[in-house]
Amino acid sequence: MWFDQSGFDLRCEWGERAAEILSPLVDAVILVDVLSFTTCVDIATSRGAFVFPYRWKDATSIAFARDVDAILAGPRDATRISLSPASLLHVMPDTRIVLPSPNGATLSLLTGSTPAFAGCLRNAEAVAHAAQAVGPKIAVIPAGERWPDGSLRPCLEDWLGAGAILRYLSGSASPEAEAARLAYGQHEHRLAETVRECASGRELIEQGWARDVALASEIGVSRAAPRLTGGAYRSMNPIRRGYTAPSSAARRRARCRIATSSCEFPDA
């Protein structure tokens, strides 16, 4: 079909429908949600954590976290595990985290049996090499954000993240994939400033999350290549820091603390 960019090794298309349509046609999928799901996945898994994507932000996420013996990420908060990249900087190895998100996490659940990777600016090169090791046909899918009515809002930061990853992928590129590469090249010299000034960056900064935006804007600082395996993202190249993994009792206490708080999650 004309919309599946057939005939090209490297494809790039937006959102849920792209994940559904392109995943069965390629060897691997790289999902991009820079602010903030895939950035969170990169930071957490690079420290040896496991991240379970989950779409819904209601009481079912509490039950799911209990079922997989994981900590449920709470509302965006820099001091406890949440959809804030800064909150995951000191996560311990083997921590199991359920991370709800209507964008990146939702796309993760639509890739079926096709190997799926979480890509962002931080791990663009690492994730590109890991995906291409699976096979030559790669779909890079920027997640986008949401308008108030729930419809897809294509966003600059995810387009640039896709372009950064595509820069490291070899093979014939669709015009859409090449356009993402060119967009990244145009902004590479002032990437952090561009992400700060784009709509999504401005929104988070105005809400007090400037550090999250700064972390998400770092390019090539991570060698993590988070792959979705058994329902959870785990890195092929985690950084082990010698921490003691939390016990099951500690994880249960953490889940209890989070379960008693609000289950309203930010739309990222």
N, C-alpha and C positions, 0 to 999 in steps of 0.2 A: 504494500500500500504506500501511497505517496507520503503519508505522514510519519512513517516509521524510519525514514532516512536510510532505507535499504540501499545497498550498494557501497556503503561506507563502513570502514572499520570503527571509526570513532563518531559517536552520535551525541547530541546534546539537546535536551528538551525539558520543559518545565513540569513539575508537579506530579500529582497523583496519577493522572491518566498516562503520563509518560512512564511512570514506574510500572503500571499495569501492562501497558502495551509493549514497551521495549524490553522488559526483563526477560521474557521467554525467547527473545531473538538474539541475545548477546551472550558472551561468555562470562561477563561480570558487570556489575552495576556499581557506580560510585555516587553516593548521595551527598548533597552539599547543603548544609543549613548553618551558615557561618554564625549567625546571631539567633540561637546559640547552640542548638542541639548537637551538631557534629563537632563543634569546638569543645563542648563538654565531654563528648565521647572520647575525643582525642586526649584530652588532659587526664581523664579518669583512667582510661585503659593504658596510657603510657606509664602509669604508676601501678599497673598490675590489677586494676579493678575490672569487674565484669558489669556491663551496662545492658539492662533489658529495656528495649523500647516499648512504650505503651501509649496508646493514643488517648484514651479517655481520661478526663480529670474529675471523675466522680468516685463514689465509694467502691466501684469495682476495682480500682487501682490498688486499694488497700488489700482487698482479698487476693489479688494477683501477687502483690509483693509477699504476702504471707505464704502463698503457695510455692513460690520460688525461693523462699528463705532469704529475702533481700530487703534492704532499706528502701523505703519509698521516698524519693526526692520531694521536698516540700516546695512551697512558694519561693520565688527568687529571694535568696538570702545569702549573704557573703559568709556567714558564720556557721552554717550547717549545710549539709548536702542538698543541693537544689539545682535548678536550671540556670544557675550563675556559674560561669567558668571559674571565677575566683574561689568559689566554695569547694572546688574539687582539687585545688593545688596540693593539698596535704592529705588526700585520701590514702588509706593504707592498702597495700597489696591484698588481693583476694576479697576485697569488699564487693558485695553484690548490691547493685543499685537498680531500682526501677525508675526510669526517667520518662515521665509522660510528656508528650509534645504533639500538637496537632499537625506539625509540619514534618520535621525530620523523622520523628518516631513513627508517624503515620506512614510515610513512604517506606520505611524499613519493613513494615508489615505487609507490603504489597509486592515484594520482589520474588515471592515464591521460592523455588529451589535454586534460583540463580545466585551465585555468590555475590554478596553485597558488602560494600565497604563504606565507612563513614569518612568523608573527605572534607577538608577545610583549608584555609590558608596556611595554617601551622604545619600540616603534614602533607602538603600537596605532592612533593616529590616521592615520599615514602609510599603513600597510598597508590600513586600512579604505578610505581614499579610492582607493588604487590598485586594489583589488579591485572596488570599486563602479564604477570607470570601465570595467571589462570588461563589466558587466551587472548587472541588479538582483537576480538570484537568487544568494545567497551561502550557502555552508555553512561554518560555523566549527566546527572539529573539534579539541577538546582531546585531546592524545595520551594522557595518563595515564601512570602508572608501572606496574611489574610486581610482583606478589606472588612469593615464592620459587618457586612452581610454574609461573611464567610467565604466569599469567592477569592480566587487566587490573585495575589498582588505580586507580580514579578519584582524582585528587589535587586539593587545593584550589587550588594555584598555577595550574594549567592552567585550572581553572574561572574563576578571577578574570581570567586573561589573556583568555579568551574573552569574558567580560563587558565588559572594558575595550575590546576591539575592537568588539563589538556596539553599544556606546554611540555609536559614530561612524557606524554603518550605518543607512541609512534604508530604510523599507519595512515591510511587515507581518511581524511576528516571531512565530515559533512559541512556545508556552508554555515550551519548553525554552530558547529563545534569550532570552526575557524573564526567565526565572529566573536565567540567567547574568548578565544586566545588573543585576538587583536584588542579586545576591550581591556583585558588584563595588562597587555603590553603598554597600552596607552596610559594606564594609571599606576604602573609598577613603581615609578620613581617617587610617587607621593601617596602610596597605598594607605598608610595609617590615616593621613589627613582625609583622603577620599571616604574611607569607611566612617570616620567621625562625622563627616558632613552629609553623608547620605541620609535618607529619611529614617531608616531603621536605627542607624547610629545616633542620630539626633534624639530620637525618641528615648532610647535607653539612657543617654547622657542626661537628658532633662529629668529622668526619673532617679538619677543618682548612681547609674551603673557605668560610669566612665571606665573603670578598671576592666570590666567585662569586655567593653568595646576594644580597649587596648590589647588585651590578651588575644581576642579573636583576630586582630589585625596583624599579628606577628606572622611573618612568612618564613617557612622552612626551618622552624625551631624544633620540630618534633620528628622523630623517626618512627613513630607509631603508625601502624597500618591496621586500624580496627576492622575486623571482619565479623559479620553476623554469623554465629555458629551456635546451634542448639538454642536459639532464641535470645542469645546475648551477644553483644559486641565484646570481643577480646582482642588485644593487640598481638600481632605476630612478633613485635619487637618491644616488649614492655621494659620499662626502667625499674629495676628492683633496687629498693633503697634499704633493705635489711629490716624493715618494719616487721613487727609481729602481727600476723593476721588476726582480725577480731574474732572472738569466739562466737558460737551460735547464741549464747546468752547475751553477749554484747549486742549482736545484731538484733535480737528480739527486743532489747531495751530501747534501741534506737528506733525500731519500727513503732513501738508503743508511743514514744515521744512524738513522732511525726504524725501518727494516726490520730492523735488527739488534737492536732492543729487543723487549720483550714485546708481543704483539698482544692483550693482555687489555684490553678497553675497558669503561668504566663504563656501567652501564645507565641511560641518560638519553636 
